[in-house]
Amino acid sequence: MVMRKKLGGIIGLCVADALMRILPLAFYLCSSYGANFTGNDEAYKIIHNVSSLTHAHQRSHIACGVYLAIAASLFDAPDLKSGGYVVDTLEAALWCLLNTDSYESCVLKAVNLGEDTDTVAAVAGGLAGIYYGYEAIPQKWTNQIARLDYIKELCEM
């Protein structure tokens, strides 16, 4: 492993090799535990064991777990939960961002999931705003913001 020698220390132990090899495990976990395996401790033990075949550092385990949770949410989008639970909110917001092609469609998809719509839309909209930029936010939406000129002034300071 040339990279491990070059990087050394903690960073050398946390290269992305395990992450690039772990995706097929999502199919096994979904077939064994369902697409919402994220609440199953045994599924995460499996992820950590597979990750440890090449990279046993905790950061690698966490990255692999997050990656497979996102992958699983893409397999089974109709089972998305968009209630107030933090993991469900993050999963739903990421799903909306990854399954749309504009700021507006991302936020509308988040709202249309139902349940805790303002929270999911705020999280999805924040990510979409960073990704697509301020200019992508529909002007008819920004025109509704109270004291918009004052806010723009503050941003320019």
TORTOR-608690 format. One record per atom (N, C-alpha, C): residue in three letters; y, z, x; residue number from 1; atom name. Coordinates in steps of 0.05 Angstrom, whole numbers, plus 5000, padded with zeros to 4 digits. Layout:
N
PT;rest;yy;zz;xx;nr;atom
PT;ALA;Y;Z;X;NUM;CA
...
This chain:
157
PT;rest;yy;zz;xx;nr;atom
PT;MET;4976;5000;5016;1;N
PT;MET;5000;5000;5000;1;CA
PT;MET;5025;5000;5017;1;C
PT;VAL;5035;4977;5022;2;N
PT;VAL;5059;4975;5039;2;CA
PT;VAL;5083;4989;5026;2;C
PT;MET;5086;4985;5000;3;N
PT;MET;5109;4997;4986;3;CA
PT;MET;5109;5028;4989;3;C
PT;ARG;5086;5040;4986;4;N
PT;ARG;5084;5069;4988;4;CA
PT;ARG;5093;5079;5015;4;C
PT;LYS;5086;5065;5036;5;N
PT;LYS;5095;5072;5063;5;CA
PT;LYS;5125;5069;5066;5;C
PT;LYS;5136;5047;5055;6;N
PT;LYS;5164;5043;5058;6;CA
PT;LYS;5180;5063;5042;6;C
PT;LEU;5172;5069;5018;7;N
PT;LEU;5187;5087;5001;7;CA
PT;LEU;5183;5116;5009;7;C
PT;GLY;5158;5124;5013;8;N
PT;GLY;5152;5151;5021;8;CA
PT;GLY;5159;5172;5000;8;C
PT;GLY;5151;5197;5004;9;N
PT;GLY;5158;5219;4987;9;CA
PT;GLY;5152;5215;4958;9;C
PT;ILE;5167;5228;4941;10;N
PT;ILE;5163;5226;4912;10;CA
PT;ILE;5165;5198;4901;10;C
PT;ILE;5185;5184;4910;11;N
PT;ILE;5189;5156;4900;11;CA
PT;ILE;5165;5139;4907;11;C
PT;GLY;5154;5142;4930;12;N
PT;GLY;5130;5127;4938;12;CA
PT;GLY;5107;5133;4920;12;C
PT;LEU;5105;5157;4909;13;N
PT;LEU;5084;5164;4891;13;CA
PT;LEU;5088;5154;4863;13;C
PT;CYS;5112;5145;4857;14;N
PT;CYS;5120;5137;4830;14;CA
PT;CYS;5126;5108;4827;14;C
PT;VAL;5114;5091;4844;15;N
PT;VAL;5118;5062;4839;15;CA
PT;VAL;5104;5055;4813;15;C
PT;ALA;5110;5032;4803;16;N
PT;ALA;5103;5024;4776;16;CA
PT;ALA;5075;5011;4773;16;C
PT;ASP;5058;5014;4793;17;N
PT;ASP;5032;5001;4792;17;CA
PT;ASP;5015;5010;4768;17;C
PT;ALA;5014;5036;4763;18;N
PT;ALA;4999;5046;4740;18;CA
PT;ALA;5010;5035;4714;18;C
PT;LEU;5037;5033;4712;19;N
PT;LEU;5050;5023;4688;19;CA
PT;LEU;5042;4994;4682;19;C
PT;MET;5041;4978;4703;20;N
PT;MET;5035;4950;4699;20;CA
PT;MET;5006;4945;4692;20;C
PT;ARG;4988;4965;4696;21;N
PT;ARG;4960;4961;4690;21;CA
PT;ARG;4951;4975;4665;21;C
PT;ILE;4968;4991;4652;22;N
PT;ILE;4959;5009;4631;22;CA
PT;ILE;4959;4996;4603;22;C
PT;LEU;4973;4975;4599;23;N
PT;LEU;4976;4964;4572;23;CA
PT;LEU;4950;4959;4556;23;C
PT;PRO;4928;4948;4569;24;N
PT;PRO;4904;4944;4553;24;CA
PT;PRO;4893;4970;4541;24;C
PT;LEU;4900;4993;4552;25;N
PT;LEU;4891;5018;4541;25;CA
PT;LEU;4902;5023;4512;25;C
PT;ALA;4925;5010;4506;26;N
PT;ALA;4937;5013;4480;26;CA
PT;ALA;4917;5003;4458;26;C
PT;PHE;4903;4982;4464;27;N
PT;PHE;4884;4971;4444;27;CA
PT;PHE;4861;4992;4439;27;C
PT;TYR;4851;5004;4460;28;N
PT;TYR;4831;5024;4457;28;CA
PT;TYR;4841;5048;4441;28;C
PT;LEU;4864;5058;4449;29;N
PT;LEU;4876;5082;4436;29;CA
PT;LEU;4881;5076;4406;29;C
PT;CYS;4892;5053;4400;30;N
PT;CYS;4897;5046;4372;30;CA
PT;CYS;4872;5044;4356;30;C
PT;SER;4851;5033;4368;31;N
PT;SER;4825;5030;4353;31;CA
PT;SER;4811;5057;4351;31;C
PT;SER;4815;5075;4370;32;N
PT;SER;4802;5101;4369;32;CA
PT;SER;4818;5122;4353;32;C
PT;TYR;4844;5122;4355;33;N
PT;TYR;4861;5143;4343;33;CA
PT;TYR;4881;5133;4323;33;C
PT;GLY;4882;5107;4319;34;N
PT;GLY;4902;5095;4301;34;CA
PT;GLY;4928;5089;4316;34;C
PT;ALA;4945;5073;4304;35;N
PT;ALA;4969;5064;4318;35;CA
PT;ALA;4988;5088;4323;35;C
PT;ASN;4985;5109;4308;36;N
PT;ASN;5002;5132;4312;36;CA
PT;ASN;4987;5153;4329;36;C
PT;PHE;4976;5145;4352;37;N
PT;PHE;4961;5163;4369;37;CA
PT;PHE;4980;5183;4384;37;C
PT;THR;5006;5179;4380;38;N
PT;THR;5025;5195;4396;38;CA
PT;THR;5023;5225;4389;38;C
PT;GLY;5012;5232;4367;39;N
PT;GLY;5010;5260;4361;39;CA
PT;GLY;4983;5272;4370;39;C
PT;ASN;4968;5257;4385;40;N
PT;ASN;4941;5266;4392;40;CA
PT;ASN;4940;5273;4422;40;C
PT;ASP;4935;5298;4428;41;N
PT;ASP;4934;5307;4456;41;CA
PT;ASP;4912;5293;4472;41;C
PT;GLU;4890;5288;4459;42;N
PT;GLU;4867;5275;4473;42;CA
PT;GLU;4875;5247;4482;42;C
PT;ALA;4890;5233;4466;43;N
PT;ALA;4900;5206;4474;43;CA
PT;ALA;4916;5208;4499;43;C
PT;TYR;4934;5228;4501;44;N
PT;TYR;4950;5230;4525;44;CA
PT;TYR;4934;5239;4549;44;C
PT;LYS;4913;5254;4545;45;N
PT;LYS;4895;5261;4568;45;CA
PT;LYS;4882;5235;4579;45;C
PT;ILE;4875;5217;4560;46;N
PT;ILE;4863;5192;4569;46;CA
PT;ILE;4884;5175;4584;46;C
PT;ILE;4908;5174;4574;47;N
PT;ILE;4930;5159;4587;47;CA
PT;ILE;4934;5170;4615;47;C
PT;HIS;4936;5196;4618;48;N
PT;HIS;4941;5209;4644;48;CA
PT;HIS;4917;5204;4663;48;C
PT;ASN;4893;5205;4652;49;N
PT;ASN;4870;5200;4670;49;CA
PT;ASN;4869;5172;4680;49;C
PT;VAL;4875;5153;4662;50;N
PT;VAL;4876;5125;4671;50;CA
PT;VAL;4899;5120;4690;50;C
PT;SER;4922;5131;4685;51;N
PT;SER;4945;5128;4703;51;CA
PT;SER;4938;5140;4731;51;C
PT;SER;4923;5162;4730;52;N
PT;SER;4916;5176;4755;52;CA
PT;SER;4897;5160;4773;52;C
PT;LEU;4884;5140;4762;53;N
PT;LEU;4867;5124;4779;53;CA
PT;LEU;4882;5112;4803;53;C
PT;THR;4907;5106;4798;54;N
PT;THR;4923;5095;4821;54;CA
PT;THR;4948;5113;4827;54;C
PT;HIS;4959;5126;4806;55;N
PT;HIS;4983;5142;4810;55;CA
PT;HIS;4982;5167;4793;55;C
PT;ALA;4978;5190;4806;56;N
PT;ALA;4974;5215;4792;56;CA
PT;ALA;4999;5231;4788;56;C
PT;HIS;5022;5221;4796;57;N
PT;HIS;5046;5237;4793;57;CA
PT;HIS;5054;5239;4763;57;C
PT;GLN;5066;5261;4755;58;N
PT;GLN;5073;5266;4728;58;CA
PT;GLN;5093;5245;4717;58;C
PT;ARG;5110;5235;4733;59;N
PT;ARG;5129;5215;4724;59;CA
PT;ARG;5114;5189;4716;59;C
PT;SER;5093;5183;4731;60;N
PT;SER;5077;5160;4723;60;CA
PT;SER;5063;5165;4697;60;C
PT;HIS;5053;5189;4693;61;N
PT;HIS;5039;5196;4668;61;CA
PT;HIS;5059;5193;4644;61;C
PT;ILE;5083;5204;4648;62;N
PT;ILE;5103;5203;4626;62;CA
PT;ILE;5110;5174;4620;62;C
PT;ALA;5116;5158;4641;63;N
PT;ALA;5123;5130;4636;63;CA
PT;ALA;5101;5115;4622;63;C
PT;CYS;5077;5119;4630;64;N
PT;CYS;5054;5106;4617;64;CA
PT;CYS;5051;5114;4588;64;C
PT;GLY;5055;5140;4583;65;N
PT;GLY;5054;5150;4555;65;CA
PT;GLY;5075;5138;4537;65;C
PT;VAL;5100;5136;4548;66;N
PT;VAL;5122;5125;4532;66;CA
PT;VAL;5117;5095;4528;66;C
PT;TYR;5108;5081;4549;67;N
PT;TYR;5103;5052;4547;67;CA
PT;TYR;5082;5046;4526;67;C
PT;LEU;5060;5061;4526;68;N
PT;LEU;5039;5057;4506;68;CA
PT;LEU;5047;5065;4478;68;C
PT;ALA;5063;5085;4476;69;N
PT;ALA;5073;5093;4449;69;CA
PT;ALA;5091;5070;4438;69;C
PT;ILE;5107;5058;4454;70;N
PT;ILE;5124;5036;4445;70;CA
PT;ILE;5106;5012;4438;70;C
PT;ALA;5086;5007;4455;71;N
PT;ALA;5068;4984;4449;71;CA
PT;ALA;5054;4989;4422;71;C
PT;ALA;5044;5013;4417;72;N
PT;ALA;5030;5019;4393;72;CA
PT;ALA;5049;5016;4368;72;C
PT;SER;5074;5023;4372;73;N
PT;SER;5093;5019;4349;73;CA
PT;SER;5097;4990;4342;73;C
PT;LEU;5094;4973;4362;74;N
PT;LEU;5096;4944;4357;74;CA
PT;LEU;5072;4933;4343;74;C
PT;PHE;5049;4945;4347;75;N
PT;PHE;5024;4937;4334;75;CA
PT;PHE;5025;4942;4304;75;C
PT;ASP;5037;4964;4297;76;N
PT;ASP;5034;4974;4269;76;CA
PT;ASP;5061;4983;4258;76;C
PT;ALA;5079;4965;4257;77;N
PT;ALA;5106;4972;4248;77;CA
PT;ALA;5107;4984;4220;77;C
PT;PRO;5091;4975;4200;78;N
PT;PRO;5093;4986;4173;78;CA
PT;PRO;5088;5016;4172;78;C
PT;ASP;5075;5028;4192;79;N
PT;ASP;5070;5056;4192;79;CA
PT;ASP;5092;5072;4205;79;C
PT;LEU;5115;5059;4211;80;N
PT;LEU;5137;5073;4223;80;CA
PT;LEU;5147;5095;4205;80;C
PT;LYS;5153;5117;4217;81;N
PT;LYS;5166;5139;4202;81;CA
PT;LYS;5195;5140;4211;81;C
PT;SER;5213;5143;4192;82;N
PT;SER;5241;5144;4199;82;CA
PT;SER;5254;5169;4189;82;C
PT;GLY;5239;5191;4188;83;N
PT;GLY;5250;5216;4179;83;CA
PT;GLY;5266;5229;4201;83;C
PT;GLY;5271;5254;4198;84;N
PT;GLY;5288;5268;4218;84;CA
PT;GLY;5275;5277;4243;84;C
PT;TYR;5248;5274;4245;85;N
PT;TYR;5234;5283;4269;85;CA
PT;TYR;5243;5265;4293;85;C
PT;VAL;5250;5278;4315;86;N
PT;VAL;5262;5264;4338;86;CA
PT;VAL;5244;5241;4349;86;C
PT;VAL;5218;5245;4351;87;N
PT;VAL;5200;5224;4361;87;CA
PT;VAL;5200;5201;4342;87;C
PT;ASP;5198;5206;4316;88;N
PT;ASP;5197;5185;4296;88;CA
PT;ASP;5224;5169;4297;88;C
PT;THR;5246;5183;4299;89;N
PT;THR;5272;5170;4300;89;CA
PT;THR;5274;5152;4324;89;C
PT;LEU;5267;5162;4347;90;N
PT;LEU;5268;5145;4372;90;CA
PT;LEU;5250;5121;4370;90;C
PT;GLU;5226;5125;4360;91;N
PT;GLU;5207;5103;4357;91;CA
PT;GLU;5218;5082;4338;91;C
PT;ALA;5228;5091;4315;92;N
PT;ALA;5239;5072;4295;92;CA
PT;ALA;5263;5057;4306;92;C
PT;ALA;5280;5071;4320;93;N
PT;ALA;5304;5058;4332;93;CA
PT;ALA;5296;5037;4353;93;C
PT;LEU;5277;5044;4370;94;N
PT;LEU;5268;5025;4390;94;CA
PT;LEU;5255;5001;4377;94;C
PT;TRP;5239;5006;4356;95;N
PT;TRP;5225;4984;4342;95;CA
PT;TRP;5246;4965;4330;95;C
PT;CYS;5267;4976;4318;96;N
PT;CYS;5288;4959;4306;96;CA
PT;CYS;5302;4942;4327;96;C
PT;LEU;5308;4954;4350;97;N
PT;LEU;5321;4939;4372;97;CA
PT;LEU;5302;4917;4382;97;C
PT;LEU;5277;4923;4385;98;N
PT;LEU;5258;4903;4397;98;CA
PT;LEU;5250;4882;4377;98;C
PT;ASN;5255;4886;4352;99;N
PT;ASN;5246;4867;4332;99;CA
PT;ASN;5269;4853;4317;99;C
PT;THR;5292;4852;4330;100;N
PT;THR;5315;4838;4319;100;CA
PT;THR;5329;4823;4341;100;C
PT;ASP;5348;4806;4333;101;N
PT;ASP;5362;4790;4354;101;CA
PT;ASP;5392;4792;4352;101;C
PT;SER;5402;4813;4339;102;N
PT;SER;5431;4817;4338;102;CA
PT;SER;5437;4846;4331;102;C
PT;TYR;5462;4854;4337;103;N
PT;TYR;5470;4881;4330;103;CA
PT;TYR;5467;4886;4300;103;C
PT;GLU;5478;4868;4284;104;N
PT;GLU;5477;4871;4255;104;CA
PT;GLU;5449;4873;4244;104;C
PT;SER;5431;4855;4253;105;N
PT;SER;5404;4856;4242;105;CA
PT;SER;5389;4881;4251;105;C
PT;CYS;5395;4891;4275;106;N
PT;CYS;5383;4916;4284;106;CA
PT;CYS;5391;4940;4267;106;C
PT;VAL;5417;4943;4262;107;N
PT;VAL;5426;4965;4246;107;CA
PT;VAL;5417;4963;4217;107;C
PT;LEU;5417;4939;4206;108;N
PT;LEU;5408;4935;4178;108;CA
PT;LEU;5378;4941;4176;108;C
PT;LYS;5363;4933;4195;109;N
PT;LYS;5334;4939;4195;109;CA
PT;LYS;5330;4969;4196;109;C
PT;ALA;5345;4983;4212;110;N
PT;ALA;5343;5012;4214;110;CA
PT;ALA;5350;5025;4187;110;C
PT;VAL;5371;5016;4175;111;N
PT;VAL;5379;5027;4149;111;CA
PT;VAL;5357;5022;4128;111;C
PT;ASN;5346;4998;4128;112;N
PT;ASN;5327;4990;4108;112;CA
PT;ASN;5299;5003;4112;112;C
PT;LEU;5295;5017;4133;113;N
PT;LEU;5270;5033;4136;113;CA
PT;LEU;5269;5056;4116;113;C
PT;GLY;5292;5065;4107;114;N
PT;GLY;5293;5087;4089;114;CA
PT;GLY;5292;5114;4103;114;C
PT;GLU;5289;5134;4087;115;N
PT;GLU;5288;5162;4097;115;CA
PT;GLU;5314;5170;4110;115;C
PT;ASP;5313;5178;4135;116;N
PT;ASP;5337;5188;4150;116;CA
PT;ASP;5353;5165;4161;116;C
PT;THR;5364;5148;4143;117;N
PT;THR;5375;5123;4151;117;CA
PT;THR;5400;5125;4170;117;C
PT;ASP;5416;5146;4165;118;N
PT;ASP;5440;5147;4181;118;CA
PT;ASP;5433;5154;4210;118;C
PT;THR;5414;5171;4215;119;N
PT;THR;5406;5179;4242;119;CA
PT;THR;5392;5156;4256;119;C
PT;VAL;5373;5143;4243;120;N
PT;VAL;5359;5121;4256;120;CA
PT;VAL;5378;5098;4261;120;C
PT;ALA;5396;5092;4243;121;N
PT;ALA;5416;5071;4247;121;CA
PT;ALA;5435;5078;4269;121;C
PT;ALA;5443;5103;4272;122;N
PT;ALA;5461;5111;4293;122;CA
PT;ALA;5448;5108;4320;122;C
PT;VAL;5423;5116;4323;123;N
PT;VAL;5408;5113;4348;123;CA
PT;VAL;5403;5084;4354;123;C
PT;ALA;5394;5069;4335;124;N
PT;ALA;5389;5040;4339;124;CA
PT;ALA;5415;5025;4345;124;C
PT;GLY;5436;5032;4330;125;N
PT;GLY;5462;5019;4334;125;CA
PT;GLY;5474;5025;4361;125;C
PT;GLY;5469;5050;4371;126;N
PT;GLY;5479;5056;4398;126;CA
PT;GLY;5466;5039;4419;126;C
PT;LEU;5439;5036;4417;127;N
PT;LEU;5425;5019;4436;127;CA
PT;LEU;5433;4990;4433;127;C
PT;ALA;5435;4981;4408;128;N
PT;ALA;5442;4953;4403;128;CA
PT;ALA;5471;4947;4413;128;C
PT;GLY;5488;4967;4410;129;N
PT;GLY;5516;4963;4419;129;CA
PT;GLY;5517;4960;4449;129;C
PT;ILE;5501;4976;4463;130;N
PT;ILE;5499;4973;4493;130;CA
PT;ILE;5487;4946;4500;130;C
PT;TYR;5466;4938;4486;131;N
PT;TYR;5452;4913;4492;131;CA
PT;TYR;5468;4888;4485;131;C
PT;TYR;5480;4887;4461;132;N
PT;TYR;5493;4863;4452;132;CA
PT;TYR;5523;4863;4457;132;C
PT;GLY;5535;4887;4462;133;N
PT;GLY;5563;4890;4467;133;CA
PT;GLY;5580;4894;4442;133;C
PT;TYR;5604;4905;4447;134;N
PT;TYR;5622;4911;4425;134;CA
PT;TYR;5628;4886;4408;134;C
PT;GLU;5631;4864;4421;135;N
PT;GLU;5638;4839;4406;135;CA
PT;GLU;5617;4831;4385;135;C
PT;ALA;5593;4840;4389;136;N
PT;ALA;5571;4833;4370;136;CA
PT;ALA;5572;4850;4344;136;C
PT;ILE;5587;4871;4344;137;N
PT;ILE;5590;4887;4320;137;CA
PT;ILE;5607;4872;4300;137;C
PT;PRO;5597;4868;4275;138;N
PT;PRO;5612;4853;4256;138;CA
PT;PRO;5640;4864;4252;138;C
PT;GLN;5660;4847;4252;139;N
PT;GLN;5688;4856;4249;139;CA
PT;GLN;5692;4869;4222;139;C
PT;LYS;5678;4860;4202;140;N
PT;LYS;5681;4872;4175;140;CA
PT;LYS;5672;4902;4176;140;C
PT;TRP;5654;4909;4195;141;N
PT;TRP;5646;4937;4199;141;CA
PT;TRP;5667;4953;4214;141;C
PT;THR;5676;4941;4236;142;N
PT;THR;5695;4956;4253;142;CA
PT;THR;5722;4959;4239;142;C
PT;ASN;5729;4940;4221;143;N
PT;ASN;5754;4943;4206;143;CA
PT;ASN;5754;4967;4188;143;C
PT;GLN;5731;4978;4182;144;N
PT;GLN;5729;5001;4163;144;CA
PT;GLN;5733;5027;4178;144;C
PT;ILE;5734;5027;4204;145;N
PT;ILE;5736;5052;4220;145;CA
PT;ILE;5765;5063;4218;145;C
PT;ALA;5766;5088;4210;146;N
PT;ALA;5793;5101;4208;146;CA
PT;ALA;5805;5104;4235;146;C
PT;ARG;5831;5098;4237;147;N
PT;ARG;5846;5100;4263;147;CA
PT;ARG;5834;5083;4285;147;C
PT;LEU;5825;5059;4278;148;N
PT;LEU;5813;5041;4298;148;CA
PT;LEU;5832;5035;4321;148;C
PT;ASP;5857;5030;4315;149;N
PT;ASP;5876;5024;4337;149;CA
PT;ASP;5878;5047;4356;149;C
PT;TYR;5879;5071;4346;150;N
PT;TYR;5881;5095;4363;150;CA
PT;TYR;5856;5098;4380;150;C
PT;ILE;5833;5093;4369;151;N
PT;ILE;5808;5094;4384;151;CA
PT;ILE;5808;5073;4406;151;C
PT;LYS;5817;5049;4400;152;N
PT;LYS;5818;5028;4421;152;CA
PT;LYS;5837;5036;4443;152;C
PT;GLU;5860;5049;4436;153;N
PT;GLU;5879;5058;4456;153;CA
PT;GLU;5865;5078;4475;153;C
PT;LEU;5851;5097;4463;154;N
PT;LEU;5837;5117;4479;154;CA
PT;LEU;5817;5105;4499;154;C
PT;CYS;5804;5083;4490;155;N
PT;CYS;5784;5070;4507;155;CA
PT;CYS;5797;5056;4530;155;C
PT;GLU;5822;5048;4527;156;N
PT;GLU;5836;5033;4548;156;CA
PT;GLU;5849;5051;4569;156;C
PT;MET;5850;5077;4564;157;N
PT;MET;5863;5096;4582;157;CA
PT;MET;5847;5099;4608;157;C
